[in-house]
Amino acid sequence: MIGDPFLHALTDAAECGLVLVDRDGRVGLWNSWMVKASGVTAASAIGQRLDEVFPDLAGTRVTDAVAQALNSGLSAMLTSSLNRALFPLTRDTRGPERPESMHQIVVVKPLDSASGRRGLIQVFDVTAMASREAMLRQQARTMEALAENYRLSELHNRAIVDHTADAIITFGEDGAIGTYNPASERIFGYDPYEIVGKSIAVLIPELADAERKLQTERYLDRRTEVIGLRKIRARFPLELSLAAMELGGQRLFVAIGHDITARKANEEELRTQKEWLTTLINALPDLICFKDGKGRWLVANQFYLDLVGLHGVDYVGRTAHELARLSRSQQEFLISTRDTDERAWREGKPVNYEKALDSHEGATRVFDMTKIPLFNADGSRRGLVLVGRDVTERKLAAARIQHLAHHDSLTDLPNRVLFQERLRQALAQAKRSGWRLGLLFLDLDKFKDINDTLGHHVGDLLLKAVAKRLKRCVRETDTVARLGGDEFAVILTNIEDPEGASRVAESIIATIADPFGLDDHEVLTSTSIGITVFPDDATDADQLLKNADLAMFRSKAEGRNNYHFYVSEMDAEVQARKIVERDMRQALGTEQLQLHYQPLVELSSGRIIGCEALLRWNHPTRGWVPPAEFIPIIERTDLIGPLGRWILHRACIQGRDWLRQGLPAMKIAVNLSPAQFKQTQSVISMVSDILGQTGVAPEMLQLEITEGIAMQNVDATIEVLQGLRAMGLVISIDDFGTGYSSLNYLKRFPVDKLKIDRSFVVDIGLHPDNAAVVEAIVNLGHSLGTRVNVEGVETREQLDFLMAHKVDEAQGYYFAKALPADDFATLVREKSPWPL
């Protein structure tokens, strides 16, 4: 459209793209820059609309700007960007790479002329400038990022410094403090304004010498424990880390201080606890050892080390096998510990066992060992704890207790428990072997009299001496036991016939009969023995014991100091005694029981001054039962209490009735049994109750006790007799002369009458000795201020003798036997006074 060659040359020389469009928007000029940049020739472009040359420009900013310039005369400048492209142009690069897209600035201006309005489009290549701008922008962004990172890093460092638990302090070469974080305030107590600029030696004196010159070299780049100084002048432990750096040509020190007060306190507490633990385990008389998972020793107490001979040996980290080579004793024990270690780990639970060790003193000590395995969370072995308790004394005590539980404490013989166990064992062996077994029961004759007269100490010495003699009479395979009191038993094993048992019994009787020298006393005693034989008499232990007991009582009943074999008739005697006991229980409180009364005659006047109440039993089928058949049996049962009360009550009622019948006041003598007299307070209470119930005057009642009863417990006897006598009763000692009373005791007894036993009167004309005894007792009684009574008078000769020797009272068949109450009343009326 432009035909001027100069103008074409001028436009082609331009360093930018020039495009001229007419008012219809068709291209009239397309210079060579545009040809090169677009790859579209001028011939192809001229006459075309822009959106026909570049279809992608339709509706874009370029076509809109051209339209506004042509239509409205408006200019426009457009800039390309990453997402807003203009002309699709490229530019050459320096390398072999393909041409790159061109960043452009497009200027659109309207040109008005006489021929009409046209539009000039200028295209400038700003690719290089855009690259530089992008690089500068990236550099700017990088600098901003670095600045932000530095700011954040400074904030982060400041946050760390401000919030750390350690003191962070900077100071220069002159020691002047520069920075001082909040932790420093808490630790040292100074506010920043108080300490900044001051010497570091104010806080950490060790960092300067006496002239306040810094001493930092030995603290640099290491952790050191130093002493810090608080504002309150309190010293405390501080862990110091010191570093140096160059800043602005000057040396700067950074001190990081960690307050280790709590840690040192914990360490001290742990050290103290360790000392306590060490002291404790060393003070314990037990074996204590801790091992690791491989059995190596970690801790052992001194008791263990001394026992196994490792005193002064470095044992830590060594196994039992290694220590066994270093031990001065107990090598075998140390080696054997591995087996129980492995057992505890294998079973995964504590292992208990006993171990006996011989000490260097030669004594054997027994330990109750416990091993406790320890494991890690994954199940692997962590360690082992050993505790060994010395149970030697406990074992010995248990053995002593076991011995005491089965042996008599006085004689050291087997007691009843062990005796019964050995009897069962001996019976089992006899049944297997077919041999006989002999069982002997024995007790000492009149042992109680010896005990009462010579004292319990002598009685104990006698029992011990008897035990020694019994053991000499039997074989080692036999058993001698003390069953209690003065009762002994002997088990004879493997005897061929009963004669073997009798020979032992004879030997025992002979050896016991020899005098015993005990505490300056010569003691004489004897023994009664009962013998039973297995299997002749019985096959079980209980029946054999019963048989031997029965045989022993037969020996006692027939004079003592002998032995008897069990015979079946003895069972019949036992049954007979049981029948007597049963019938007496039924008779008590019925008319079967009666009291008969034997007169007491005063020899100086012949008057009947009283009577002795005697029990009689009129059995419904047997008739009158002799007292000798039932009195001894009743005295061994619990019937004696109620029966004795009945006798005393009935006698008092009878005395009251006689008074009402007009008879003169007379004393009624009632015997107290040993069982009654043992109940000291109940006797006094019973007598008081009966006297109160019956209204009988106390002086009418005469209570009689045997000499043997009086001597059983002298102090208790005196107490009871004083209580009864204080009530006004008459007290008499019956069977006097048959016991072992001494003048020392007799003069202490509150007694009114001595009653000489009939055994001294029966043969008084034939035995001068008896006469001498009677005469002596009469003189003794009168010298003590008591009356003297003699029982069993049956002949005139006896009566004359008694009267000649000033006996006060007498009773016996010569005057009358025991009579029923009415007959006795008639006798008093007719025969008092008695014609002497």
HELIX and SHEET records of a PDB file:
HELIX    1   1 PRO A    5  ASP A   12  1                                   8    
HELIX    2   2 SER A   32  SER A   38  1                                   7    
HELIX    3   3 ALA A   42  ALA A   45  1                                   4    
HELIX    4   4 LEU A   50  VAL A   53  1                                   4    
HELIX    5   5 PRO A   55  LEU A   57  5                                   3    
HELIX    6   6 ARG A   61  SER A   72  1                                  12    
HELIX    7   7 THR A  127  HIS A  163  1                                  37    
HELIX    8   8 PRO A  182  PHE A  188  1                                   7    
HELIX    9   9 PRO A  192  ILE A  195  1                                   4    
HELIX   10  10 ILE A  200  VAL A  202  5                                   3    
HELIX   11  11 PRO A  205  LEU A  207  5                                   3    
HELIX   12  12 GLU A  217  TYR A  219  5                                   3    
HELIX   13  13 THR A  261  ALA A  283  1                                  23    
HELIX   14  14 GLN A  302  LEU A  307  1                                   6    
HELIX   15  15 ALA A  320  LEU A  326  1                                   7    
HELIX   16  16 GLN A  331  GLU A  347  1                                  17    
HELIX   17  17 THR A  392  HIS A  406  1                                  15    
HELIX   18  18 ARG A  416  SER A  433  1                                  18    
HELIX   19  19 PHE A  447  LEU A  454  1                                   8    
HELIX   20  20 HIS A  456  ARG A  472  1                                  17    
HELIX   21  21 PRO A  498  ALA A  513  1                                  16    
HELIX   22  22 ALA A  541  ALA A  557  1                                  17    
HELIX   23  23 GLU A  569  ALA A  587  1                                  19    
HELIX   24  24 PRO A  627  GLU A  635  1                                   9    
HELIX   25  25 ILE A  640  ARG A  660  1                                  21    
HELIX   26  26 PRO A  674  LYS A  678  1                                   5    
HELIX   27  27 THR A  680  THR A  694  1                                  15    
HELIX   28  28 PRO A  698  MET A  700  5                                   3    
HELIX   29  29 GLU A  707  ALA A  710  1                                   4    
HELIX   30  30 VAL A  714  ALA A  726  1                                  13    
HELIX   31  31 LEU A  743  LEU A  746  1                                   4    
HELIX   32  32 ARG A  758  PHE A  760  5                                   3    
HELIX   33  33 PRO A  768  SER A  783  1                                  16    
HELIX   34  34 ARG A  796  ALA A  804  1                                   9    
HELIX   35  35 ALA A  821  LYS A  831  1                                  11    
SHEET    1   A 5 VAL A  27  TRP A  30  0                                        
SHEET    2   A 5 GLY A  17  VAL A  21 -1                                        
SHEET    3   A 5 GLY A 116  ASP A 125 -1                                        
SHEET    4   A 5 GLN A 104  SER A 113 -1                                        
SHEET    5   A 5 ALA A  76  THR A  79 -1                                        
SHEET    1   B 2 THR A  90  ARG A  91  0                                        
SHEET    2   B 2 GLU A 100  SER A 101 -1                                        
SHEET    1   C 5 ILE A 177  TYR A 180  0                                        
SHEET    2   C 5 ALA A 167  GLY A 172 -1                                        
SHEET    3   C 5 GLN A 250  ASP A 259 -1                                        
SHEET    4   C 5 ARG A 235  LEU A 247 -1                                        
SHEET    5   C 5 ARG A 223  LEU A 229 -1                                        
SHEET    1   D 5 TRP A 297  ALA A 300  0                                        
SHEET    2   D 5 ASP A 286  ASP A 292 -1                                        
SHEET    3   D 5 ARG A 381  ASP A 390 -1                                        
SHEET    4   D 5 THR A 364  PHE A 375 -1                                        
SHEET    5   D 5 VAL A 351  ASP A 358 -1                                        
SHEET    1   E 5 THR A 479  GLY A 484  0                                        
SHEET    2   E 5 GLU A 487  ILE A 495 -1                                        
SHEET    3   E 5 ARG A 436  LEU A 444 -1                                        
SHEET    4   E 5 THR A 527  PHE A 534 -1                                        
SHEET    5   E 5 TYR A 563  PHE A 565  1                                        
SHEET    1   F 2 PHE A 516  LEU A 518  0                                        
SHEET    2   F 2 HIS A 521  VAL A 523 -1                                        
SHEET    1   G 9 GLY A 623  VAL A 625  0                                        
SHEET    2   G 9 ILE A 608  HIS A 619 -1                                        
SHEET    3   G 9 LEU A 593  GLU A 602 -1                                        
SHEET    4   G 9 GLU A 809  GLN A 811 -1                                        
SHEET    5   G 9 ARG A 787  GLU A 791  1                                        
SHEET    6   G 9 LYS A 753  ILE A 756  1                                        
SHEET    7   G 9 VAL A 730  PHE A 736  1                                        
SHEET    8   G 9 LEU A 701  THR A 706  1                                        
SHEET    9   G 9 LYS A 667  ASN A 671  1                                        
END                                                                             
